[in-house]
Amino acid sequence: MAWDGARTSVAEARCVVRAFLARHGLRPEDRPSQDAQLVVSELVTNALRHAPGPAELVLELQPGAERLLIAVRDCSPSPPALREDDPARVGGHGLRLVRRLCSQVRTVPAPPGKRVVALLELRGDG
């Protein structure tokens, strides 16, 4: 899924991951699909909020359908910042959620911006 400077919908991004996983046997109501939808929602929301402009979402199911690689590229070179934990704050918890759900989260330079790559375990203990 790619978008230019025009806004895309976070709901559309969730639909993309839901349909992608359904084609590979994971039902939308299954926990791994719900976790993937949440991770995609948070990463795409961050891209839209902090880096308006061209961006893309890439999903890659790794061999055995045990892991989902989620990559969101945007036009800002600034890496996402993990904000201090504050349960009273409204918002700003997305990256923390992504890190809790995923076995790996990293930021890779992708001029002119970056790519945030998350690895979500779909089977096993994760």
C-alpha positions as CSV (number, residue, x, y, z in Angstrom):
1,M,0.0,0.0,0.0
2,A,1.5,3.4,-1.0
3,W,0.2,6.9,-0.7
4,D,1.4,10.3,-1.9
5,G,0.9,13.6,-0.1
6,A,-2.8,13.0,0.0
7,R,-4.2,11.5,3.2
8,T,-4.8,7.8,3.4
9,S,-7.0,6.2,6.0
10,V,-5.7,4.3,8.9
11,A,-8.8,2.1,8.6
12,E,-7.8,1.4,5.0
13,A,-4.3,0.2,6.2
14,R,-6.0,-2.1,8.8
15,C,-8.2,-3.5,6.0
16,V,-5.1,-4.2,4.0
17,V,-3.4,-6.2,6.8
18,R,-6.6,-8.0,7.7
19,A,-7.2,-9.1,4.1
20,F,-3.5,-10.0,3.6
21,L,-3.6,-12.3,6.7
22,A,-7.0,-13.8,5.8
23,R,-5.5,-14.9,2.5
24,H,-3.0,-16.8,4.5
25,G,-5.4,-18.5,6.9
26,L,-5.6,-16.0,9.8
27,R,-9.1,-14.9,10.6
28,P,-9.7,-11.2,11.4
29,E,-11.0,-12.2,14.9
30,D,-7.9,-14.2,15.7
31,R,-5.5,-12.5,18.2
32,P,-2.5,-12.4,15.8
33,S,-4.6,-10.6,13.1
34,Q,-5.9,-8.2,15.7
35,D,-2.3,-7.5,17.0
36,A,-1.1,-7.0,13.4
37,Q,-4.0,-4.5,12.8
38,L,-3.0,-2.6,15.9
39,V,0.7,-2.4,15.0
40,V,-0.2,-1.3,11.5
41,S,-2.6,1.3,12.9
42,E,0.0,2.8,15.2
43,L,2.8,2.9,12.6
44,V,0.7,4.4,9.8
45,T,-0.8,6.9,12.3
46,N,2.7,8.0,13.2
47,A,3.7,8.3,9.6
48,L,0.6,10.4,8.8
49,R,0.9,12.6,11.8
50,H,4.7,13.2,11.8
51,A,5.7,12.9,8.2
52,P,3.0,14.1,5.8
53,G,3.9,13.2,2.3
54,P,4.7,10.0,0.3
55,A,4.7,6.8,2.3
56,E,4.2,3.1,2.0
57,L,3.2,0.1,4.0
58,V,4.8,-3.3,3.1
59,L,3.7,-6.6,4.6
60,E,5.8,-9.7,4.3
61,L,4.8,-13.1,5.7
62,Q,7.9,-15.0,6.6
63,P,8.3,-18.7,5.8
64,G,5.9,-20.9,7.7
65,A,3.5,-18.0,8.3
66,E,5.0,-17.7,11.8
67,R,6.2,-14.1,11.5
68,L,4.8,-11.0,9.9
69,L,7.2,-8.2,8.8
70,I,5.5,-4.8,8.8
71,A,7.4,-1.9,7.3
72,V,6.2,1.7,7.1
73,R,8.3,4.1,5.0
74,D,7.8,7.8,5.3
75,C,9.5,11.0,4.3
76,S,10.8,12.1,7.7
77,P,14.4,11.2,8.6
78,S,13.6,11.6,12.3
79,P,13.3,8.3,14.1
80,P,10.2,7.7,16.2
81,A,10.7,8.7,19.8
82,L,9.6,6.4,22.7
83,R,7.9,8.8,25.1
84,E,8.1,8.6,28.8
85,D,5.4,6.3,30.2
86,D,2.6,8.4,31.5
87,P,-0.8,6.6,32.0
88,A,-2.5,10.0,32.5
89,R,-1.4,11.3,29.0
90,V,-3.9,11.0,26.2
91,G,-2.0,9.6,23.2
92,G,1.7,9.1,22.7
93,H,1.6,5.4,23.6
94,G,1.7,3.9,20.1
95,L,5.4,3.1,19.9
96,R,5.3,1.5,23.4
97,L,2.4,-0.7,22.2
98,V,4.2,-1.7,19.1
99,R,7.3,-2.6,21.0
100,R,5.3,-4.8,23.5
101,L,3.6,-6.7,20.7
102,C,6.5,-7.2,18.4
103,S,9.6,-9.2,18.9
104,Q,11.7,-6.6,17.0
105,V,11.3,-3.0,16.1
106,R,13.9,-1.0,14.3
107,T,14.3,2.2,12.2
108,V,16.3,2.0,9.0
109,P,17.3,5.1,7.1
110,A,15.6,5.2,3.7
111,P,16.4,8.6,2.2
112,P,14.8,11.0,2.1
113,G,13.1,9.5,5.2
114,K,13.1,6.3,7.1
115,R,11.5,2.9,7.3
116,V,10.2,1.6,10.6
117,V,10.3,-2.2,10.6
118,A,8.4,-4.4,13.1
119,L,8.5,-8.2,13.3
120,L,5.3,-9.7,14.8
121,E,5.2,-13.3,15.9
122,L,2.0,-14.9,14.6
123,R,2.5,-18.4,16.1
124,G,4.0,-19.9,19.2
125,D,5.1,-18.0,22.3
126,G,6.2,-14.8,20.3
